[in-house]
Amino acid sequence: MTGRLNYVLDDQIGYLLRRVTQRHLAIFNEAIPVVTTTQFAVIARLVQLGPMSQNLLGRETAMDAATIKGVVDRLSREGLVSTTPDPDDKRRLTVMLTPAGAALFDNQVATALNISDKTLAPLTADERAQLISLMSKLT
């Protein structure tokens, strides 16, 4: 019974993270409806690091193999990325941005930065920096 008395849902990290994520997703979906947050993360990572294997791209975007495959397949169908077999290992795919994918990023990067700003709007600049630092420690 004492555990029941000590458990307040509103104080639980998982619950709070989910609520913050829901808020962020709503802001993102309204501002950039053409791709999802996971699709944008893939595009952003390819802009940052260049072409890479689908497996590495999954690790670089914190997605498991099945998820990254689905995201890459959707982005490929939309013409935002392309894939080619790795010349050294035909089972491995290399993923790269297409000109349309690069243009989407270039056209939306300011909006994406604004989305992060809106997500963090209730916090002061010092609180924002502290939150980012603390969240980074948890990853």
N, CA, C and O atoms as CSV, one atom per row, in Angstrom:
chain,resi,resn,atom,element,x,y,z
A,1,MET,N,N,0.810,-1.204,0.000
A,1,MET,CA,C,0.000,0.000,0.000
A,1,MET,C,C,0.857,1.273,0.000
A,1,MET,O,O,0.464,2.276,-0.596
A,2,THR,N,N,2.032,1.244,0.667
A,2,THR,CA,C,2.851,2.459,0.705
A,2,THR,C,C,3.357,2.845,-0.675
A,2,THR,O,O,3.474,4.035,-0.970
A,3,GLY,N,N,3.665,1.862,-1.539
A,3,GLY,CA,C,4.077,2.171,-2.905
A,3,GLY,C,C,2.990,2.924,-3.643
A,3,GLY,O,O,3.266,3.842,-4.415
A,4,ARG,N,N,1.768,2.533,-3.401
A,4,ARG,CA,C,0.630,3.187,-4.033
A,4,ARG,C,C,0.540,4.648,-3.602
A,4,ARG,O,O,0.211,5.519,-4.407
A,5,LEU,N,N,0.827,4.907,-2.359
A,5,LEU,CA,C,0.757,6.276,-1.838
A,5,LEU,C,C,1.885,7.146,-2.377
A,5,LEU,O,O,1.719,8.357,-2.528
A,6,ASN,N,N,3.028,6.540,-2.667
A,6,ASN,CA,C,4.190,7.293,-3.139
A,6,ASN,C,C,4.199,7.516,-4.650
A,6,ASN,O,O,4.974,8.333,-5.149
A,7,TYR,N,N,3.354,6.807,-5.375
A,7,TYR,CA,C,3.375,6.895,-6.829
A,7,TYR,C,C,2.387,7.961,-7.295
A,7,TYR,O,O,1.171,7.791,-7.209
A,8,VAL,N,N,2.944,9.060,-7.791
A,8,VAL,CA,C,2.136,10.134,-8.361
A,8,VAL,C,C,2.484,10.195,-9.843
A,8,VAL,O,O,3.611,10.535,-10.205
A,9,LEU,N,N,1.536,9.873,-10.688
A,9,LEU,CA,C,1.801,9.800,-12.126
A,9,LEU,C,C,2.435,11.070,-12.658
A,9,LEU,O,O,3.364,11.008,-13.463
A,10,ASP,N,N,1.948,12.220,-12.221
A,10,ASP,CA,C,2.462,13.496,-12.731
A,10,ASP,C,C,3.922,13.748,-12.378
A,10,ASP,O,O,4.538,14.659,-12.929
A,11,ASP,N,N,4.482,12.961,-11.475
A,11,ASP,CA,C,5.888,13.103,-11.092
A,11,ASP,C,C,6.795,12.068,-11.756
A,11,ASP,O,O,7.997,12.055,-11.493
A,12,GLN,N,N,6.252,11.208,-12.601
A,12,GLN,CA,C,7.027,10.120,-13.205
A,12,GLN,C,C,7.676,10.574,-14.506
A,12,GLN,O,O,7.016,11.161,-15.363
A,13,ILE,N,N,8.953,10.305,-14.650
A,13,ILE,CA,C,9.729,10.773,-15.800
A,13,ILE,C,C,9.169,10.270,-17.125
A,13,ILE,O,O,9.095,11.024,-18.094
A,14,GLY,N,N,8.776,9.004,-17.172
A,14,GLY,CA,C,8.234,8.460,-18.422
A,14,GLY,C,C,6.974,9.186,-18.862
A,14,GLY,O,O,6.799,9.484,-20.044
A,15,TYR,N,N,6.111,9.465,-17.922
A,15,TYR,CA,C,4.870,10.178,-18.207
A,15,TYR,C,C,5.170,11.600,-18.689
A,15,TYR,O,O,4.585,12.069,-19.665
A,16,LEU,N,N,6.077,12.270,-18.000
A,16,LEU,CA,C,6.428,13.637,-18.388
A,16,LEU,C,C,7.094,13.678,-19.766
A,16,LEU,O,O,6.794,14.553,-20.578
A,17,LEU,N,N,8.000,12.729,-20.026
A,17,LEU,CA,C,8.656,12.685,-21.332
A,17,LEU,C,C,7.634,12.457,-22.446
A,17,LEU,O,O,7.717,13.068,-23.511
A,18,ARG,N,N,6.673,11.571,-22.187
A,18,ARG,CA,C,5.639,11.313,-23.196
A,18,ARG,C,C,4.806,12.561,-23.457
A,18,ARG,O,O,4.480,12.855,-24.607
A,19,ARG,N,N,4.458,13.293,-22.412
A,19,ARG,CA,C,3.663,14.519,-22.588
A,19,ARG,C,C,4.449,15.578,-23.354
A,19,ARG,O,O,3.896,16.258,-24.219
A,20,VAL,N,N,5.741,15.723,-23.040
A,20,VAL,CA,C,6.587,16.676,-23.763
A,20,VAL,C,C,6.720,16.246,-25.226
A,20,VAL,O,O,6.653,17.079,-26.130
A,21,THR,N,N,6.907,14.943,-25.456
A,21,THR,CA,C,7.010,14.431,-26.825
A,21,THR,C,C,5.722,14.702,-27.594
A,21,THR,O,O,5.772,15.120,-28.751
A,22,GLN,N,N,4.588,14.474,-26.979
A,22,GLN,CA,C,3.307,14.738,-27.645
A,22,GLN,C,C,3.193,16.217,-28.020
A,22,GLN,O,O,2.733,16.550,-29.112
A,23,ARG,N,N,3.608,17.090,-27.123
A,23,ARG,CA,C,3.568,18.536,-27.395
A,23,ARG,C,C,4.492,18.876,-28.564
A,23,ARG,O,O,4.105,19.596,-29.484
A,24,HIS,N,N,5.705,18.352,-28.518
A,24,HIS,CA,C,6.677,18.618,-29.584
A,24,HIS,C,C,6.170,18.087,-30.936
A,24,HIS,O,O,6.282,18.772,-31.953
A,25,LEU,N,N,5.617,16.871,-30.943
A,25,LEU,CA,C,5.103,16.292,-32.191
A,25,LEU,C,C,3.969,17.135,-32.774
A,25,LEU,O,O,3.890,17.314,-33.989
A,26,ALA,N,N,3.102,17.647,-31.922
A,26,ALA,CA,C,2.006,18.487,-32.402
A,26,ALA,C,C,2.550,19.765,-33.040
A,26,ALA,O,O,2.071,20.189,-34.092
A,27,ILE,N,N,3.541,20.370,-32.411
A,27,ILE,CA,C,4.159,21.580,-32.968
A,27,ILE,C,C,4.837,21.252,-34.297
A,27,ILE,O,O,4.677,21.979,-35.277
A,28,PHE,N,N,5.589,20.163,-34.327
A,28,PHE,CA,C,6.298,19.759,-35.544
A,28,PHE,C,C,5.316,19.461,-36.671
A,28,PHE,O,O,5.485,19.959,-37.784
A,29,ASN,N,N,4.291,18.654,-36.396
A,29,ASN,CA,C,3.338,18.256,-37.437
A,29,ASN,C,C,2.590,19.436,-38.027
A,29,ASN,O,O,2.249,19.430,-39.209
A,30,GLU,N,N,2.336,20.439,-37.219
A,30,GLU,CA,C,1.669,21.635,-37.733
A,30,GLU,C,C,2.607,22.449,-38.621
A,30,GLU,O,O,2.185,23.001,-39.638
A,31,ALA,N,N,3.866,22.520,-38.237
A,31,ALA,CA,C,4.823,23.371,-38.955
A,31,ALA,C,C,5.434,22.690,-40.177
A,31,ALA,O,O,5.678,23.347,-41.189
A,32,ILE,N,N,5.683,21.384,-40.098
A,32,ILE,CA,C,6.309,20.640,-41.201
A,32,ILE,C,C,5.480,19.376,-41.456
A,32,ILE,O,O,5.878,18.281,-41.057
A,33,PRO,N,N,4.344,19.524,-42.111
A,33,PRO,CA,C,3.475,18.359,-42.304
A,33,PRO,C,C,3.940,17.390,-43.391
A,33,PRO,O,O,3.372,16.306,-43.525
A,34,VAL,N,N,4.948,17.751,-44.158
A,34,VAL,CA,C,5.360,16.912,-45.292
A,34,VAL,C,C,6.188,15.700,-44.896
A,34,VAL,O,O,6.274,14.740,-45.662
A,35,VAL,N,N,6.805,15.723,-43.707
A,35,VAL,CA,C,7.565,14.579,-43.205
A,35,VAL,C,C,7.301,14.436,-41.712
A,35,VAL,O,O,6.835,15.369,-41.056
A,36,THR,N,N,7.607,13.254,-41.186
A,36,THR,CA,C,7.498,13.033,-39.750
A,36,THR,C,C,8.794,13.461,-39.065
A,36,THR,O,O,9.795,13.746,-39.723
A,37,THR,N,N,8.758,13.500,-37.751
A,37,THR,CA,C,9.973,13.852,-37.008
A,37,THR,C,C,11.081,12.830,-37.248
A,37,THR,O,O,12.250,13.204,-37.345
A,38,THR,N,N,10.735,11.547,-37.346
A,38,THR,CA,C,11.765,10.530,-37.597
A,38,THR,C,C,12.327,10.656,-39.003
A,38,THR,O,O,13.527,10.472,-39.208
A,39,GLN,N,N,11.478,10.969,-39.972
A,39,GLN,CA,C,11.961,11.171,-41.331
A,39,GLN,C,C,12.879,12.388,-41.389
A,39,GLN,O,O,13.914,12.355,-42.056
A,40,PHE,N,N,12.505,13.457,-40.695
A,40,PHE,CA,C,13.334,14.657,-40.685
A,40,PHE,C,C,14.671,14.372,-40.001
A,40,PHE,O,O,15.703,14.894,-40.420
A,41,ALA,N,N,14.659,13.554,-38.957
A,41,ALA,CA,C,15.907,13.193,-38.273
A,41,ALA,C,C,16.855,12.464,-39.225
A,41,ALA,O,O,18.058,12.725,-39.224
A,42,VAL,N,N,16.320,11.560,-40.030
A,42,VAL,CA,C,17.139,10.839,-41.009
A,42,VAL,C,C,17.732,11.816,-42.015
A,42,VAL,O,O,18.924,11.759,-42.314
A,43,ILE,N,N,16.909,12.702,-42.530
A,43,ILE,CA,C,17.386,13.700,-43.495
A,43,ILE,C,C,18.465,14.574,-42.854
A,43,ILE,O,O,19.504,14.824,-43.464
A,44,ALA,N,N,18.221,15.038,-41.630
A,44,ALA,CA,C,19.187,15.899,-40.939
A,44,ALA,C,C,20.515,15.180,-40.720
A,44,ALA,O,O,21.578,15.777,-40.891
A,45,ARG,N,N,20.461,13.901,-40.341
A,45,ARG,CA,C,21.691,13.155,-40.103
A,45,ARG,C,C,22.459,12.946,-41.403
A,45,ARG,O,O,23.689,12.992,-41.407
A,46,LEU,N,N,21.748,12.718,-42.504
A,46,LEU,CA,C,22.419,12.580,-43.807
A,46,LEU,C,C,23.037,13.899,-44.239
A,46,LEU,O,O,24.109,13.905,-44.845
A,47,VAL,N,N,22.384,15.016,-43.942
A,47,VAL,CA,C,22.978,16.329,-44.217
A,47,VAL,C,C,24.253,16.489,-43.400
A,47,VAL,O,O,25.275,16.952,-43.906
A,48,GLN,N,N,24.179,16.104,-42.142
A,48,GLN,CA,C,25.308,16.275,-41.222
A,48,GLN,C,C,26.484,15.366,-41.555
A,48,GLN,O,O,27.631,15.813,-41.540
A,49,LEU,N,N,26.212,14.081,-41.859
A,49,LEU,CA,C,27.294,13.104,-41.990
A,49,LEU,C,C,27.512,12.568,-43.400
A,49,LEU,O,O,28.526,11.923,-43.665
A,50,GLY,N,N,26.581,12.825,-44.300
A,50,GLY,CA,C,26.715,12.329,-45.663
A,50,GLY,C,C,26.210,10.904,-45.799
A,50,GLY,O,O,25.695,10.332,-44.838
A,51,PRO,N,N,26.353,10.321,-46.999
A,51,PRO,CA,C,25.862,8.967,-47.247
A,51,PRO,C,C,26.457,7.959,-46.263
A,51,PRO,O,O,27.616,8.065,-45.860
A,52,MET,N,N,25.636,6.984,-45.891
A,52,MET,CA,C,26.102,5.940,-44.977
A,52,MET,C,C,25.227,4.713,-45.124
A,52,MET,O,O,24.166,4.761,-45.747
A,53,SER,N,N,25.677,3.622,-44.548
A,53,SER,CA,C,24.886,2.399,-44.619
A,53,SER,C,C,23.582,2.601,-43.853
A,53,SER,O,O,23.509,3.388,-42.910
A,54,GLN,N,N,22.562,1.876,-44.281
A,54,GLN,CA,C,21.269,1.963,-43.618
A,54,GLN,C,C,21.402,1.556,-42.149
A,54,GLN,O,O,20.761,2.142,-41.277
A,55,ASN,N,N,22.228,0.563,-41.886
A,55,ASN,CA,C,22.454,0.088,-40.523
A,55,ASN,C,C,23.058,1.197,-39.660
A,55,ASN,O,O,22.584,1.456,-38.554
A,56,LEU,N,N,24.096,1.843,-40.165
A,56,LEU,CA,C,24.728,2.939,-39.427
A,56,LEU,C,C,23.756,4.098,-39.261
A,56,LEU,O,O,23.707,4.715,-38.197
A,57,LEU,N,N,22.992,4.396,-40.289
A,57,LEU,CA,C,22.003,5.470,-40.213
A,57,LEU,C,C,21.002,5.192,-39.092
A,57,LEU,O,O,20.605,6.107,-38.370
A,58,GLY,N,N,20.601,3.947,-38.948
A,58,GLY,CA,C,19.719,3.578,-37.850
A,58,GLY,C,C,20.357,3.856,-36.501
A,58,GLY,O,O,19.715,4.405,-35.605
A,59,ARG,N,N,21.615,3.478,-36.356
A,59,ARG,CA,C,22.311,3.742,-35.091
A,59,ARG,C,C,22.466,5.247,-34.854
A,59,ARG,O,O,22.314,5.723,-33.729
A,60,GLU,N,N,22.766,5.980,-35.910
A,60,GLU,CA,C,22.980,7.429,-35.781
A,60,GLU,C,C,21.692,8.203,-35.483
A,60,GLU,O,O,21.744,9.349,-35.035
A,61,THR,N,N,20.546,7.580,-35.731
A,61,THR,CA,C,19.259,8.231,-35.459
A,61,THR,C,C,18.473,7.523,-34.363
A,61,THR,O,O,17.297,7.818,-34.151
A,62,ALA,N,N,19.119,6.591,-33.666
A,62,ALA,CA,C,18.515,5.853,-32.546
A,62,ALA,C,C,17.258,5.091,-32.971
A,62,ALA,O,O,16.237,5.118,-32.284
A,63,MET,N,N,17.354,4.407,-34.124
A,63,MET,CA,C,16.245,3.591,-34.613
A,63,MET,C,C,16.724,2.159,-34.805
A,63,MET,O,O,17.852,1.918,-35.234
A,64,ASP,N,N,15.844,1.213,-34.480
A,64,ASP,CA,C,16.191,-0.186,-34.700
A,64,ASP,C,C,16.132,-0.498,-36.198
A,64,ASP,O,O,15.677,0.321,-36.996
A,65,ALA,N,N,16.593,-1.684,-36.560
A,65,ALA,CA,C,16.728,-2.056,-37.971
A,65,ALA,C,C,15.397,-2.003,-38.717
A,65,ALA,O,O,15.340,-1.517,-39.846
A,66,ALA,N,N,14.340,-2.494,-38.103
A,66,ALA,CA,C,13.034,-2.494,-38.773
A,66,ALA,C,C,12.507,-1.079,-38.969
A,66,ALA,O,O,11.944,-0.759,-40.016
A,67,THR,N,N,12.688,-0.238,-37.966
A,67,THR,CA,C,12.194,1.142,-38.057
A,67,THR,C,C,12.942,1.922,-39.120
A,67,THR,O,O,12.321,2.595,-39.943
A,68,ILE,N,N,14.278,1.844,-39.117
A,68,ILE,CA,C,15.044,2.609,-40.104
A,68,ILE,C,C,14.739,2.123,-41.514
A,68,ILE,O,O,14.707,2.922,-42.450
A,69,LYS,N,N,14.515,0.826,-41.675
A,69,LYS,CA,C,14.165,0.312,-42.999
A,69,LYS,C,C,12.858,0.936,-43.475
A,69,LYS,O,O,12.766,1.376,-44.621
A,70,GLY,N,N,11.859,0.978,-42.621
A,70,GLY,CA,C,10.576,1.575,-42.989
A,70,GLY,C,C,10.695,3.057,-43.302
A,70,GLY,O,O,10.090,3.545,-44.257
A,71,VAL,N,N,11.470,3.768,-42.503
A,71,VAL,CA,C,11.655,5.210,-42.728
A,71,VAL,C,C,12.382,5.442,-44.046
A,71,VAL,O,O,11.974,6.295,-44.834
A,72,VAL,N,N,13.449,4.697,-44.293
A,72,VAL,CA,C,14.205,4.851,-45.544
A,72,VAL,C,C,13.323,4.484,-46.734
A,72,VAL,O,O,13.353,5.172,-47.754
A,73,ASP,N,N,12.547,3.425,-46.623
A,73,ASP,CA,C,11.646,3.038,-47.717
A,73,ASP,C,C,10.659,4.156,-48.034
A,73,ASP,O,O,10.426,4.466,-49.202
A,74,ARG,N,N,10.080,4.758,-47.006
A,74,ARG,CA,C,9.120,5.850,-47.237
A,74,ARG,C,C,9.800,7.067,-47.848
A,74,ARG,O,O,9.272,7.675,-48.779
A,75,LEU,N,N,10.964,7.423,-47.331
A,75,LEU,CA,C,11.689,8.571,-47.887
A,75,LEU,C,C,12.116,8.306,-49.321
A,75,LEU,O,O,12.130,9.219,-50.147
A,76,SER,N,N,12.460,7.074,-49.616
A,76,SER,CA,C,12.834,6.695,-50.978
A,76,SER,C,C,11.638,6.824,-51.919
A,76,SER,O,O,11.765,7.356,-53.022
A,77,ARG,N,N,10.482,6.338,-51.483
A,77,ARG,CA,C,9.255,6.466,-52.305
A,77,ARG,C,C,8.907,7.926,-52.563
A,77,ARG,O,O,8.361,8.266,-53.612
A,78,GLU,N,N,9.225,8.783,-51.607
A,78,GLU,CA,C,8.953,10.219,-51.759
A,78,GLU,C,C,10.035,10.935,-52.568
A,78,GLU,O,O,9.907,12.122,-52.868
A,79,GLY,N,N,11.096,10.213,-52.919
A,79,GLY,CA,C,12.180,10.804,-53.709
A,79,GLY,C,C,13.128,11.669,-52.896
A,79,GLY,O,O,13.853,12.489,-53.461
A,80,LEU,N,N,13.134,11.499,-51.574
A,80,LEU,CA,C,13.973,12.337,-50.716
A,80,LEU,C,C,15.321,11.699,-50.393
A,80,LEU,O,O,16.272,12.396,-50.039
A,81,VAL,N,N,15.402,10.367,-50.516
A,81,VAL,CA,C,16.675,9.653,-50.391
A,81,VAL,C,C,16.736,8.616,-51.495
A,81,VAL,O,O,15.723,8.253,-52.093
A,82,SER,N,N,17.928,8.157,-51.747
A,82,SER,CA,C,18.096,7.021,-52.659
A,82,SER,C,C,19.010,6.013,-51.980
A,82,SER,O,O,19.774,6.353,-51.076
A,83,THR,N,N,18.920,4.782,-52.426
A,83,THR,CA,C,19.770,3.726,-51.878
A,83,THR,C,C,20.494,3.030,-53.010
A,83,THR,O,O,19.974,2.882,-54.116
A,84,THR,N,N,21.706,2.607,-52.702
A,84,THR,CA,C,22.493,1.818,-53.653
A,84,THR,C,C,23.169,0.693,-52.885
A,84,THR,O,O,23.508,0.852,-51.713
A,85,PRO,N,N,23.366,-0.453,-53.549
A,85,PRO,CA,C,24.092,-1.534,-52.878
A,85,PRO,C,C,25.533,-1.109,-52.608
A,85,PRO,O,O,26.161,-0.444,-53.431
A,86,ASP,N,N,26.041,-1.500,-51.453
A,86,ASP,CA,C,27.430,-1.232,-51.096
A,86,ASP,C,C,28.316,-2.051,-52.036
A,86,ASP,O,O,28.096,-3.254,-52.175
A,87,PRO,N,N,29.303,-1.443,-52.680
A,87,PRO,CA,C,30.155,-2.194,-53.613
A,87,PRO,C,C,30.941,-3.319,-52.945
A,87,PRO,O,O,31.303,-4.294,-53.603
A,88,ASP,N,N,31.210,-3.192,-51.643
A,88,ASP,CA,C,31.973,-4.216,-50.925
A,88,ASP,C,C,31.085,-5.295,-50.313
A,88,ASP,O,O,31.556,-6.394,-50.018
A,89,ASP,N,N,29.807,-4.988,-50.120
A,89,ASP,CA,C,28.883,-5.950,-49.510
A,89,ASP,C,C,27.494,-5.694,-50.084
A,89,ASP,O,O,26.792,-4.788,-49.635
A,90,LYS,N,N,27.102,-6.481,-51.064
A,90,LYS,CA,C,25.844,-6.271,-51.785
A,90,LYS,C,C,24.612,-6.378,-50.873
A,90,LYS,O,O,23.533,-5.914,-51.244
A,91,ARG,N,N,24.760,-6.981,-49.688
A,91,ARG,CA,C,23.629,-7.068,-48.751
A,91,ARG,C,C,23.401,-5.747,-48.031
A,91,ARG,O,O,22.328,-5.518,-47.473
A,92,ARG,N,N,24.397,-4.886,-48.042
A,92,ARG,CA,C,24.333,-3.616,-47.325
A,92,ARG,C,C,23.898,-2.508,-48.279
A,92,ARG,O,O,24.387,-2.421,-49.405
A,93,LEU,N,N,22.974,-1.660,-47.819
A,93,LEU,CA,C,22.528,-0.520,-48.613
A,93,LEU,C,C,23.189,0.760,-48.120
A,93,LEU,O,O,23.311,0.984,-46.916
A,94,THR,N,N,23.607,1.586,-49.052
A,94,THR,CA,C,24.077,2.924,-48.723
A,94,THR,C,C,22.928,3.883,-49.004
A,94,THR,O,O,22.312,3.835,-50.069
A,95,VAL,N,N,22.647,4.752,-48.044
A,95,VAL,CA,C,21.553,5.718,-48.157
A,95,VAL,C,C,22.162,7.091,-48.365
A,95,VAL,O,O,23.102,7.481,-47.673
A,96,MET,N,N,21.613,7.821,-49.331
A,96,MET,CA,C,22.079,9.182,-49.576
A,96,MET,C,C,20.897,10.089,-49.877
A,96,MET,O,O,19.857,9.636,-50.355
A,97,LEU,N,N,21.066,11.352,-49.598
A,97,LEU,CA,C,20.028,12.336,-49.911
A,97,LEU,C,C,19.959,12.554,-51.410
A,97,LEU,O,O,20.973,12.515,-52.106
A,98,THR,N,N,18.762,12.781,-51.891
A,98,THR,CA,C,18.590,13.229,-53.267
A,98,THR,C,C,18.598,14.757,-53.252
A,98,THR,O,O,18.533,15.359,-52.180
A,99,PRO,N,N,18.675,15.387,-54.406
A,99,PRO,CA,C,18.557,16.842,-54.421
A,99,PRO,C,C,17.239,17.319,-53.787
A,99,PRO,O,O,17.212,18.361,-53.133
A,100,ALA,N,N,16.156,16.566,-53.975
A,100,ALA,CA,C,14.870,16.939,-53.364
A,100,ALA,C,C,14.951,16.853,-51.837
A,100,ALA,O,O,14.389,17.699,-51.141
A,101,GLY,N,N,15.645,15.841,-51.314
A,101,GLY,CA,C,15.811,15.716,-49.866
A,101,GLY,C,C,16.643,16.843,-49.293
A,101,GLY,O,O,16.317,17.395,-48.242
A,102,ALA,N,N,17.721,17.187,-49.986
A,102,ALA,CA,C,18.566,18.296,-49.543
A,102,ALA,C,C,17.789,19.607,-49.584
A,102,ALA,O,O,17.914,20.435,-48.681
A,103,ALA,N,N,16.985,19.797,-50.635
A,103,ALA,CA,C,16.187,21.015,-50.753
A,103,ALA,C,C,15.135,21.093,-49.638
A,103,ALA,O,O,14.899,22.162,-49.073
A,104,LEU,N,N,14.510,19.957,-49.329
A,104,LEU,CA,C,13.532,19.946,-48.243
A,104,LEU,C,C,14.195,20.392,-46.945
A,104,LEU,O,O,13.653,21.224,-46.218
A,105,PHE,N,N,15.370,19.837,-46.658
A,105,PHE,CA,C,16.076,20.229,-45.439
A,105,PHE,C,C,16.399,21.724,-45.457
A,105,PHE,O,O,16.129,22.437,-44.490
A,106,ASP,N,N,16.974,22.186,-46.556
A,106,ASP,CA,C,17.349,23.596,-46.649
A,106,ASP,C,C,16.133,24.506,-46.485
A,106,ASP,O,O,16.227,25.565,-45.865
A,107,ASN,N,N,14.995,24.095,-47.039
A,107,ASN,CA,C,13.778,24.907,-46.950
A,107,ASN,C,C,13.121,24.847,-45.577
A,107,ASN,O,O,12.372,25.755,-45.218
A,108,GLN,N,N,13.386,23.797,-44.804
A,108,GLN,CA,C,12.703,23.601,-43.524
A,108,GLN,C,C,13.599,23.762,-42.296
A,108,GLN,O,O,13.094,23.733,-41.174
A,109,VAL,N,N,14.891,23.928,-42.469
A,109,VAL,CA,C,15.782,23.960,-41.311
A,109,VAL,C,C,15.454,25.124,-40.370
A,109,VAL,O,O,15.496,24.951,-39.152
A,110,ALA,N,N,15.134,26.284,-40.898
A,110,ALA,CA,C,14.772,27.414,-40.029
A,110,ALA,C,C,13.485,27.103,-39.265
A,110,ALA,O,O,13.353,27.436,-38.087
A,111,THR,N,N,12.544,26.465,-39.950
A,111,THR,CA,C,11.300,26.065,-39.291
A,111,THR,C,C,11.583,25.037,-38.205
A,111,THR,O,O,11.010,25.112,-37.118
A,112,ALA,N,N,12.455,24.083,-38.485
A,112,ALA,CA,C,12.810,23.057,-37.493
A,112,ALA,C,C,13.437,23.688,-36.252
A,112,ALA,O,O,13.138,23.283,-35.128
A,113,LEU,N,N,14.291,24.661,-36.451
A,113,LEU,CA,C,14.883,25.366,-35.313
A,113,LEU,C,C,13.799,26.105,-34.524
A,113,LEU,O,O,13.832,26.141,-33.294
A,114,ASN,N,N,12.851,26.684,-35.233
A,114,ASN,CA,C,11.742,27.382,-34.581
A,114,ASN,C,C,10.865,26.408,-33.790
A,114,ASN,O,O,10.344,26.756,-32.730
A,115,ILE,N,N,10.704,25.194,-34.307
A,115,ILE,CA,C,9.933,24.167,-33.600
A,115,ILE,C,C,10.595,23.849,-32.258
A,115,ILE,O,O,9.914,23.751,-31.237
A,116,SER,N,N,11.902,23.690,-32.260
A,116,SER,CA,C,12.612,23.441,-31.000
A,116,SER,C,C,12.432,24.614,-30.053
A,116,SER,O,O,12.236,24.427,-28.852
A,117,ASP,N,N,12.498,25.824,-30.595
A,117,ASP,CA,C,12.307,27.024,-29.783
A,117,ASP,C,C,10.904,27.050,-29.178
A,117,ASP,O,O,10.740,27.375,-28.002
A,118,LYS,N,N,9.895,26.711,-29.979
A,118,LYS,CA,C,8.516,26.687,-29.469
A,118,LYS,C,C,8.328,25.603,-28.418
A,118,LYS,O,O,7.627,25.808,-27.427
A,119,THR,N,N,8.951,24.455,-28.631
A,119,THR,CA,C,8.852,23.365,-27.660
A,119,THR,C,C,9.415,23.810,-26.311
A,119,THR,O,O,8.863,23.478,-25.262
A,120,LEU,N,N,10.491,24.546,-26.344
A,120,LEU,CA,C,11.160,24.990,-25.121
A,120,LEU,C,C,10.694,26.361,-24.637
A,120,LEU,O,O,11.243,26.887,-23.668
A,121,ALA,N,N,9.705,26.942,-25.283
A,121,ALA,CA,C,9.266,28.308,-24.989
A,121,ALA,C,C,8.966,28.592,-23.517
A,121,ALA,O,O,9.266,29.692,-23.053
A,122,PRO,N,N,8.393,27.660,-22.766
A,122,PRO,CA,C,8.102,27.977,-21.362
A,122,PRO,C,C,9.353,28.143,-20.480
A,122,PRO,O,O,9.247,28.594,-19.339
A,123,LEU,N,N,10.526,27.783,-20.999
A,123,LEU,CA,C,11.753,27.817,-20.199
A,123,LEU,C,C,12.589,29.052,-20.496
A,123,LEU,O,O,12.541,29.601,-21.597
A,124,THR,N,N,13.355,29.480,-19.499
A,124,THR,CA,C,14.326,30.554,-19.717
A,124,THR,C,C,15.509,29.987,-20.501
A,124,THR,O,O,15.622,28.773,-20.673
A,125,ALA,N,N,16.368,30.851,-20.965
A,125,ALA,CA,C,17.558,30.402,-21.701
A,125,ALA,C,C,18.419,29.488,-20.836
A,125,ALA,O,O,18.909,28.466,-21.316
A,126,ASP,N,N,18.609,29.843,-19.566
A,126,ASP,CA,C,19.403,28.999,-18.662
A,126,ASP,C,C,18.715,27.660,-18.434
A,126,ASP,O,O,19.384,26.628,-18.416
A,127,GLU,N,N,17.406,27.649,-18.261
A,127,GLU,CA,C,16.669,26.399,-18.061
A,127,GLU,C,C,16.756,25.518,-19.312
A,127,GLU,O,O,16.883,24.298,-19.208
A,128,ARG,N,N,16.689,26.136,-20.485
A,128,ARG,CA,C,16.820,25.378,-21.738
A,128,ARG,C,C,18.166,24.675,-21.808
A,128,ARG,O,O,18.241,23.484,-22.113
A,129,ALA,N,N,19.222,25.416,-21.525
A,129,ALA,CA,C,20.571,24.848,-21.572
A,129,ALA,C,C,20.701,23.728,-20.543
A,129,ALA,O,O,21.292,22.687,-20.832
A,130,GLN,N,N,20.161,23.930,-19.356
A,130,GLN,CA,C,20.231,22.909,-18.309
A,130,GLN,C,C,19.438,21.669,-18.716
A,130,GLN,O,O,19.908,20.550,-18.512
A,131,LEU,N,N,18.245,21.845,-19.286
A,131,LEU,CA,C,17.435,20.718,-19.710
A,131,LEU,C,C,18.144,19.910,-20.798
A,131,LEU,O,O,18.201,18.682,-20.721
A,132,ILE,N,N,18.675,20.579,-21.792
A,132,ILE,CA,C,19.392,19.893,-22.865
A,132,ILE,C,C,20.584,19.127,-22.293
A,132,ILE,O,O,20.825,17.982,-22.679
A,133,SER,N,N,21.320,19.737,-21.392
A,133,SER,CA,C,22.469,19.085,-20.777
A,133,SER,C,C,22.034,17.854,-19.983
A,133,SER,O,O,22.653,16.796,-20.100
A,134,LEU,N,N,21.001,17.978,-19.195
A,134,LEU,CA,C,20.522,16.858,-18.386
A,134,LEU,C,C,19.962,15.747,-19.271
A,134,LEU,O,O,20.224,14.571,-19.021
A,135,MET,N,N,19.202,16.101,-20.292
A,135,MET,CA,C,18.636,15.093,-21.187
A,135,MET,C,C,19.752,14.352,-21.922
A,135,MET,O,O,19.654,13.145,-22.141
A,136,SER,N,N,20.806,15.064,-22.303
A,136,SER,CA,C,21.942,14.433,-22.980
A,136,SER,C,C,22.607,13.395,-22.091
A,136,SER,O,O,23.096,12.379,-22.583
A,137,LYS,N,N,22.630,13.640,-20.789
A,137,LYS,CA,C,23.211,12.680,-19.844
A,137,LYS,C,C,22.375,11.398,-19.778
A,137,LYS,O,O,22.904,10.333,-19.459
A,138,LEU,N,N,21.104,11.490,-20.069
A,138,LEU,CA,C,20.211,10.331,-19.986
A,138,LEU,C,C,20.247,9.462,-21.244
A,138,LEU,O,O,19.698,8.360,-21.246
A,139,THR,N,N,20.886,9.942,-22.311
A,139,THR,CA,C,20.908,9.172,-23.553
A,139,THR,C,C,22.147,8.313,-23.660
A,139,THR,O,O,22.321,7.600,-24.649
